Amino acid sequence: MFAPKNILVPTDFSVYADNALKQAIDIAKQ
């Protein structure tokens, strides 16, 4: 499986961006 070294998560500080950040954190923990 592809293991990224960096994950860039742009944000506009909305609820949707917060959810995307949480998902990116989960991916990074794998």
SULJO-V726365 format. One record per backbone hydrogen bond with DSSP energy under -0.5 kcal/mol. CO is the residue of the C=O (numbers start at 0). NH is the residue of the N-H. E is the energy in kcal/mol with one decimal. If there is no record, write none. Layout:
# SULJO-V726365
CO;NH;E
CO;NH;E
This chain:
# SULJO-V726365
1;3;-0.6
6;8;-0.6
7;9;-0.6
13;17;-1.9
14;18;-2.1
15;19;-2.1
16;20;-2.2
17;21;-2.2
18;22;-2.1
19;23;-2.3
20;24;-2.3
21;25;-2.0
22;26;-2.2
23;27;-2.4
24;28;-1.7
25;29;-0.6
26;29;-1.0
